[in-house]
């Protein structure tokens, strides 16, 4: 499947792996996709929104309250995209999504989005292995979310283990598979 002409919504949560989301935005744009980015406040502290603006050619959405183009930015952003990819998907955003909490632009858009949602988890190995995080991941899979990763490797804290965000190439492939209908069942591992 080609991504040319495909509208993709990219949500960037506040993990150090947000720098990889910039590489993902670049890859998707180079493949011909239209990429609209929204970031949490924490993500914007790690990677400047201007980076994503430069890579996508589109303004970056940062808040429910600061979008002069729409009184309902979470709904407007949801209407055009064929897929919503959240990379990195932190323990926080996964917990919010699993519980249906909508207290910022990213979590509110998760609830408003009617298409497939792909999560690329990224967090410390201990955080990933916590029962609460595993319950949230299982709940999200039951609810129909797709996952890519996390991978095993060196983490930003220096630890080795599971929690590393999937590489941009793997996330791009997962997006293509989901859109082509060839992705594994959402309830599968």
C-alpha positions in Angstrom: 0.0 0.0 0.0 1.1 3.5 -0.7 0.6 6.3 1.7 0.4 9.0 -1.0 -2.6 11.2 -0.4 -3.4 9.5 2.9 -4.3 11.8 5.8 -2.6 10.8 9.0 -3.0 12.3 12.5 0.2 11.9 14.6 -0.2 12.4 18.3 3.1 13.0 20.2 3.0 12.3 24.0 5.6 13.5 26.4 8.3 10.8 26.4 11.9 11.2 25.4 11.1 9.1 22.4 9.3 12.1 21.0 12.5 12.8 19.0 11.7 9.6 17.0 8.3 10.9 16.2 9.9 13.7 14.3 11.7 11.1 12.1 8.3 9.3 11.7 6.7 12.6 10.6 9.5 13.1 8.1 9.1 9.5 6.7 5.4 9.8 6.4 5.5 13.1 4.6 8.2 11.9 2.3 5.9 8.9 1.4 3.3 11.5 0.3 1.0 11.4 3.3 -0.6 14.5 4.7 0.6 14.6 8.4 -1.2 16.6 11.0 0.6 16.7 14.4 -0.8 17.3 17.9 1.4 17.3 20.9 1.0 17.2 24.6 2.5 20.0 26.7 5.1 17.6 27.9 6.0 16.6 24.4 6.5 20.2 23.4 9.0 20.6 26.2 11.1 17.8 24.6 10.8 18.6 20.9 9.9 22.0 19.6 6.6 22.1 17.8 8.3 24.1 15.1 10.2 20.9 14.2 7.0 19.1 13.4 5.7 22.2 11.5 8.9 22.2 9.4 8.6 18.5 8.7 4.9 18.3 8.0 4.3 21.7 6.5 1.3 22.1 8.8 0.7 24.0 12.0 1.0 21.9 15.1 -2.0 21.6 17.5 -1.1 22.0 21.1 -4.2 22.7 23.1 -8.0 22.4 23.2 -8.0 26.1 24.0 -5.5 27.7 21.6 -6.7 26.7 18.1 -8.0 29.8 16.3 -9.1 27.7 13.3 -11.6 25.6 15.1 -13.9 25.8 18.2 -13.6 22.0 18.4 -10.0 21.1 17.5 -10.4 17.5 18.7 -13.3 16.9 16.4 -11.9 18.8 13.4 -8.6 16.9 13.6 -10.5 13.6 13.6 -12.6 14.2 10.5 -10.0 14.1 7.8 -7.5 11.5 9.0 -7.7 7.8 8.1 -5.6 6.7 11.0 -4.4 8.2 14.3 -0.9 7.1 15.3 0.3 8.0 18.8 4.1 7.9 19.1 5.4 7.8 21.7 2.4 6.4 23.6 3.4 7.0 27.2 2.1 5.1 30.2 0.1 8.3 31.0 -1.7 8.5 27.6 -2.3 4.8 27.6 -3.9 5.0 31.1 -6.0 8.0 30.0 -7.2 6.1 26.8 -7.9 2.9 28.7 -10.0 4.8 31.3 -11.7 7.2 28.8 -10.2 10.3 30.4 -10.2 13.3 28.1 -8.4 16.2 29.8 -6.2 17.5 27.1 -6.2 17.8 23.3 -4.5 14.4 22.7 -6.7 12.4 25.1 -9.9 14.1 23.9 -9.0 13.4 20.3 -8.5 9.8 21.1 -12.2 9.7 22.2 -13.4 11.7 19.2 -11.5 9.6 16.6 -13.6 7.0 14.8 -10.9 5.3 12.8 -8.1 3.0 13.7 -5.7 4.1 16.4 -2.1 2.8 16.5 -0.1 3.1 19.7 3.7 3.0 19.8 4.5 2.6 23.5 7.6 4.0 25.0 8.6 4.0 28.6 11.0 2.6 31.2 11.1 -1.2 31.4 9.7 -1.1 35.0 6.9 1.2 34.0 6.0 -1.2 31.0 6.0 -4.2 33.3 3.8 -2.8 36.0 0.4 -4.6 36.3 -1.5 -1.3 35.8 0.3 -0.7 32.5 -0.2 -4.3 31.3 -3.9 -4.0 32.3 -4.2 -0.8 30.3 -2.5 -2.3 27.3 -4.8 -5.4 27.4 -7.9 -3.2 27.8 -6.8 -1.0 24.8 -6.3 -4.1 22.7 -9.8 -5.3 23.7 -11.1 -1.9 22.8 -9.7 -2.2 19.3 -6.4 -0.2 19.5 -3.5 -1.5 17.4 0.0 -1.7 18.9 3.5 -1.6 17.4 6.2 -2.4 20.0 7.5 -1.7 22.5 10.9 -3.2 21.6 13.7 -4.5 23.7 16.9 -2.5 23.9 18.7 0.3 25.5 16.4 2.8 27.1 17.1 6.5 27.6 17.6 6.0 31.3 20.4 3.6 30.6 18.5 0.5 31.4 18.2 -2.4 29.0 14.8 -4.1 28.5 11.4 -3.8 27.0 10.0 -0.3 26.7 11.9 1.2 23.7 9.6 2.8 21.1 9.5 1.0 17.8 11.6 2.5 15.0 9.9 4.9 12.6 10.2 2.4 9.8 8.3 -0.3 11.8 5.6 2.3 12.7 5.3 3.3 9.0 4.9 -0.4 8.1 2.3 -0.9 10.8 0.3 2.1 9.4 0.5 0.7 5.9 -0.7 -2.8 7.1 -3.6 -1.4 9.1 -4.8 0.8 6.2 -4.4 -2.1 3.8 -6.4 -4.4 6.1 -3.5 -6.8 6.5 -2.7 -6.0 10.2 -3.2 -8.8 12.7 -6.4 -8.7 14.7 -6.5 -5.8 17.1 -7.2 -8.2 20.0 -4.1 -10.2 19.2 -0.8 -9.8 21.0 
